[in-house]
Amino acid sequence: MKVCNCGNCNHSDLCVKKVPIFSFLSEAELKEIKDMTGHKEYKNGEILCQEGERSETLFIINEGKVKLSRITKDGKEQIIRILSEGEFFGELNLFTDENIYKFSVIAISKVKICTLTKEDMDKILEKNSAIAFKILKEVTKKLSETEELAQNLATNDAEIRIAHMLLEFLDKYGEEKDGVSQIKLPINREEMANYTGLTRETISRKLSKLEDLGIIELKGNKIIVVKDREALVEYVE
């Protein structure tokens, strides 16, 4: 982890502007918040936060991606969520007295982070209560996503779990190229297994089956072309 300033981290474009909960503020208000933020850089694989640690900090992702995960009772990693530019974590620690991380956060690319302490967030919320409402909306959205993940993991059908994951990735990381939709995968096969609660071998086998059916096309380990989105939706429904 490297501590840096706005200049050498390229945060001079007001990184807080990228965050939905701050996006409606004026330039003067954004600058005031920016002046409160700390800045850090992490390499791929570095741990930002460890499950069980105490913290009173809001982490804002300026660039890159992180995974939130927990260790299950049988010692396996369960990926809960993947966050990218403009998203944040640690917000619940700002509103409770417990301040204990329920998950670990690990960089899955080079990551640039902006941080706000609980003390500074209290000042911000005192001046603009609308931010608290927006944080609540984001928390509600995350709870809904967590419920969907729990429902997805509850099914014994591996293909449903994988279809659900691919649709999520398509919505978050999909792009149109040469008239087709493709996903630049944010995680590798092992992490896909940890996200869906399957084995790496099952992931590879089921992706190959979806390719044989003409639903997707695999381009190496990093790109998946989605040829039939509706077929994936039918799996989930």
C-alpha positions in Angstrom: 0.0 0.0 0.0 1.2 3.5 -0.9 0.0 6.7 0.7 -0.1 9.5 -1.9 -1.5 13.0 -2.5 -3.9 14.3 -5.1 -1.1 15.3 -7.5 0.7 12.0 -8.0 -2.5 9.9 -7.7 -4.3 11.9 -10.4 -7.1 12.7 -8.0 -7.1 16.3 -9.0 -10.3 15.8 -11.1 -12.3 15.7 -7.8 -12.6 12.0 -7.3 -15.5 12.5 -5.0 -17.5 13.6 -8.1 -17.5 10.0 -9.2 -19.4 8.9 -6.2 -23.2 8.9 -6.5 -23.8 10.1 -3.0 -21.8 13.3 -3.7 -22.6 13.8 -7.3 -25.4 16.4 -6.7 -23.2 18.7 -4.7 -21.8 22.1 -5.9 -18.2 22.5 -7.0 -17.5 24.3 -3.7 -19.0 21.6 -1.6 -17.1 18.9 -3.6 -13.8 20.7 -3.1 -14.5 21.0 0.6 -15.0 17.2 0.8 -12.0 16.5 -1.4 -9.8 18.5 1.0 -10.8 16.1 3.8 -10.0 13.0 1.9 -6.9 10.8 2.3 -5.5 8.9 -0.7 -3.9 5.5 -1.0 -2.8 3.1 -3.8 -2.9 -0.7 -3.6 -1.4 -3.3 -5.9 -3.3 -6.3 -7.2 -3.7 -8.8 -4.4 -3.1 -6.4 -1.5 -5.5 -6.4 1.4 -7.2 -3.1 2.1 -9.2 -4.3 5.1 -9.2 -7.5 7.1 -12.3 -9.2 8.4 -12.6 -8.6 12.2 -10.5 -5.4 12.1 -11.9 -2.2 13.6 -12.4 0.9 11.3 -14.2 4.2 11.2 -13.4 5.0 7.6 -15.3 5.3 4.4 -13.4 4.0 1.4 -14.2 5.4 -2.1 -12.8 3.6 -5.1 -11.3 6.1 -7.5 -9.8 3.6 -9.9 -9.7 -0.2 -10.2 -11.7 -3.0 -8.6 -11.8 -4.8 -5.2 -13.5 -7.9 -4.0 -15.3 -8.2 -0.6 -15.1 -11.7 0.8 -15.4 -13.8 3.9 -14.0 -17.1 5.0 -16.6 -19.8 5.4 -16.7 -22.3 8.3 -15.0 -24.9 6.1 -12.1 -22.4 5.4 -13.1 -21.4 1.9 -13.4 -17.9 0.5 -16.9 -16.7 -0.4 -16.8 -13.6 -2.5 -19.8 -11.3 -1.5 -19.4 -8.4 -3.8 -17.1 -6.8 -6.4 -16.8 -3.1 -6.4 -15.4 -0.7 -9.0 -14.9 3.0 -9.7 -17.3 5.3 -8.0 -18.5 2.7 -5.5 -17.6 2.6 -1.8 -17.5 0.5 1.3 -17.2 0.9 5.1 -20.4 3.1 5.2 -22.0 1.0 7.9 -19.1 1.5 10.2 -19.9 5.3 10.2 -23.3 4.7 11.8 -22.7 2.0 14.4 -20.6 1.7 17.5 -19.4 -1.8 16.6 -17.1 -0.6 13.8 -15.9 -4.2 13.0 -15.4 -5.3 9.4 -17.7 -8.3 8.5 -15.6 -9.0 5.5 -12.1 -8.6 4.0 -11.4 -6.3 1.1 -8.8 -7.3 -1.5 -7.6 -5.4 -4.6 -8.1 -7.4 -7.8 -6.4 -4.8 -9.9 -4.2 -1.8 -9.2 -6.5 0.4 -7.0 -6.6 4.0 -6.1 -8.7 4.8 -3.0 -10.0 8.0 -1.4 -10.8 7.8 2.3 -13.0 9.8 4.7 -12.9 9.4 8.5 -16.0 9.1 10.6 -15.2 12.4 12.1 -15.1 14.1 8.7 -18.2 12.3 7.5 -20.1 13.5 10.6 -19.2 17.1 9.6 -20.3 16.5 6.0 -23.7 14.9 7.1 -24.3 17.8 9.5 -24.1 20.2 6.6 -26.0 18.1 4.1 -28.4 15.6 5.4 -29.4 14.6 1.8 -26.1 12.6 1.7 -27.3 10.4 4.5 -30.5 9.6 2.6 -28.4 8.7 -0.5 -26.1 6.5 1.6 -29.2 4.8 3.0 -30.4 4.1 -0.6 -27.0 2.6 -1.5 -27.1 0.4 1.6 -30.6 -0.7 0.7 -29.4 -1.6 -2.8 -26.5 -3.6 -1.4 -28.8 -5.5 0.9 -31.0 -6.4 -2.0 -27.9 -7.6 -4.0 -26.9 -9.6 -1.0 -30.3 -11.2 -0.8 -30.1 -12.1 -4.5 -26.7 -13.6 -3.9 -28.0 -15.7 -1.0 -30.9 -16.9 -3.2 -28.6 -17.7 -6.0 -26.3 -19.7 -3.7 -29.3 -21.6 -2.3 -30.0 -23.3 -5.6 -28.3 -26.5 -6.3 -28.3 -25.8 -10.1 -24.8 -24.7 -11.1 -25.9 -23.4 -14.4 -28.4 -21.0 -12.7 -25.7 -19.7 -10.5 -23.3 -19.1 -13.4 -26.1 -17.5 -15.5 -26.9 -15.1 -12.7 -23.2 -14.2 -12.3 -22.8 -13.6 -16.1 -25.9 -11.4 -16.2 -24.6 -9.3 -13.3 -21.2 -8.9 -14.9 -22.9 -8.0 -18.2 -24.8 -5.2 -16.5 -21.8 -3.9 -14.7 -18.9 -4.6 -17.0 -20.4 -5.3 -20.3 -19.6 -3.3 -23.5 -20.7 -3.4 -27.1 -18.0 -4.3 -29.6 -18.6 -5.0 -33.3 -22.3 -5.2 -32.6 -22.1 -7.8 -29.9 -22.1 -7.7 -26.1 -19.0 -8.8 -24.3 -17.8 -9.0 -20.7 -14.3 -8.1 -19.6 -14.2 -10.4 -16.6 -13.2 -8.6 -13.3 -12.1 -11.9 -11.7 -10.4 -15.2 -12.7 -11.9 -18.7 -12.8 -10.9 -19.5 -9.2 -12.6 -16.3 -8.0 -15.7 -17.0 -10.1 -15.9 -20.3 -8.3 -15.6 -18.5 -4.9 -18.3 -16.1 -6.0 -20.8 -18.8 -7.1 -20.0 -21.4 -4.4 -18.8 -23.9 -7.1 -15.5 -25.5 -7.9 -13.2 -24.2 -10.5 -13.7 -27.3 -12.6 -17.5 -26.9 -12.5 -17.1 -23.3 -13.7 -14.9 -24.3 -16.6 -17.2 -27.2 -17.6 -20.4 -25.2 -17.4 -18.9 -22.3 -19.3 -17.9 -24.7 -22.1 -21.4 -26.1 -22.1 -22.9 -22.6 -22.5 -20.5 -22.1 -25.4 -21.4 -25.3 -27.0 -25.1 -24.2 -26.8 -24.2 -21.0 -28.6 -25.2 -18.8 -25.7 -21.7 -17.4 -25.0 -18.3 -17.4 -26.7 -15.1 -17.7 -24.6 -12.2 -15.5 -25.7 -9.3 -16.6 -23.6 -9.7 -16.3 -19.8 -10.6 -12.6 -19.7 -13.4 -12.0 -22.3 -16.8 -13.6 -22.6 -19.0 -12.7 -25.6 -22.7 -13.0 -24.7 -24.5 -14.2 -27.9 -27.9 -14.9 -26.4 -28.7 -12.8 -23.3 -32.3 -14.0 -23.2 -31.1 -17.6 -22.8 -29.2 -16.6 -19.7 -32.3 -14.8 -18.4 -34.4 -18.0 -18.9 -31.9 -19.9 -16.8 -32.3 -17.4 -13.9 -36.1 -17.2 -14.2 
